[in-house]
Amino acid sequence: MGLFHILVIDLHIEKIAKAYRNFAPADSLIYQLELFERTLQANRFHKGLRIDFIHGTGKGTLRSELITILNQKYPEFKYEDAPFSKYGFQGAIRVTIFSETK
């Protein structure tokens, strides 16, 4: 994967879970966070890869949780707001893989 490759992961629950209508709000958040972490783990050795995680512009709960995970578990990865023109104001986070995790 090249330096300019961008993987896009839409974390909207209706996009990632078929039975989402049966989920409690807390279950939806857990499901979204698990997909986020699985994606980071699966791509942790792809140095230079950029991943846009679309979380939407709701109350900010998911975005806040994503940032917490990045800071605590993946401090070597860089993250920033993904382009507003593409995802809206703070509608997605772009993570860049810089080095492998141990």
C-alpha positions as MATLAB code, in Angstrom:
seq = 'MGLFHILVIDLHIEKIAKAYRNFAPADSLIYQLELFERTLQANRFHKGLRIDFIHGTGKGTLRSELITILNQKYPEFKYEDAPFSKYGFQGAIRVTIFSETK';
ca = [
       0.000    0.000    0.000;
       1.374    3.329   -1.010;
       1.823    6.449    1.002;
      -1.240    8.063   -0.574;
      -3.657    5.144   -0.279;
      -6.725    5.951    1.815;
      -8.961    3.282    3.319;
     -12.460    4.505    4.207;
     -14.418    2.855    7.038;
     -17.948    4.095    7.685;
     -18.772    3.540   11.356;
     -22.452    4.464   11.072;
     -24.166    1.539   12.755;
     -26.669    1.006    9.934;
     -23.717    0.527    7.549;
     -21.870   -2.068    9.621;
     -24.501   -4.165   11.448;
     -27.463   -5.901    9.869;
     -29.369   -6.270   13.156;
     -28.643   -2.746   14.381;
     -32.321   -2.004   15.035;
     -32.188   -4.502   17.906;
     -29.146   -2.870   19.509;
     -29.290   -0.742   22.624;
     -27.323    2.508   22.196;
     -24.482    1.147   24.335;
     -24.334   -2.003   22.193;
     -24.070    0.096   19.046;
     -21.143    2.036   20.490;
     -19.352   -1.162   21.522;
     -19.857   -2.638   18.050;
     -18.482    0.515   16.402;
     -15.452    0.639   18.699;
     -14.684   -3.034   18.121;
     -14.677   -2.477   14.345;
     -12.419    0.555   14.814;
      -9.885   -1.432   16.848;
     -10.029   -4.471   14.537;
      -9.304   -2.197   11.579;
      -6.343   -0.561   13.320;
      -4.933   -3.942   14.353;
      -5.346   -5.409   10.875;
      -3.513   -2.467    9.295;
      -0.912   -1.660   11.951;
       2.019   -2.780    9.772;
       0.969   -0.782    6.690;
       3.215    2.208    7.292;
       1.939    5.307    5.518;
      -1.619    4.013    5.167;
      -4.289    6.583    5.881;
      -7.659    5.421    7.178;
     -10.684    7.710    7.236;
     -13.123    6.604    9.928;
     -16.509    8.202    9.281;
     -18.316    8.713   12.576;
     -20.785   11.466   11.740;
     -21.498   14.753   13.442;
     -23.897   13.710   16.215;
     -23.285   14.361   19.901;
     -19.585   13.514   19.635;
     -19.647   10.393   21.820;
     -18.157    8.055   19.213;
     -15.572   10.616   18.106;
     -14.474   11.131   21.701;
     -14.124    7.378   22.263;
     -12.086    6.976   19.060;
      -9.675    9.694   20.172;
      -9.346    8.115   23.624;
      -8.455    4.739   22.078;
      -5.936    6.355   19.735;
      -4.242    8.257   22.557;
      -4.149    5.309   24.956;
      -3.456    2.333   22.694;
      -1.943    3.759   19.497;
       0.096    6.834   20.440;
       2.443    6.249   17.482;
      -0.399    6.734   14.991;
      -1.173   10.265   13.837;
      -4.800   11.385   13.687;
      -6.541   14.517   12.492;
      -9.915   15.629   11.215;
     -10.551   14.140    7.791;
     -11.344   16.686    5.045;
     -14.436   18.732    5.922;
     -15.281   19.035    2.241;
     -15.718   15.276    2.047;
     -17.221   14.330    5.432;
     -18.559   17.549    6.936;
     -17.201   19.470    9.913;
     -15.651   16.922   12.281;
     -17.566   14.105   10.586;
     -14.562   11.793   10.289;
     -11.113   11.149   11.714;
      -8.121   10.377    9.503;
      -5.561    8.031   11.066;
      -2.112    7.636    9.531;
      -0.113    4.517   10.370;
       3.463    5.568   11.130;
       4.991    2.522   12.796;
       4.113   -0.935   14.028;
       2.695   -1.527   17.463;
       4.280   -4.142   19.674;
];
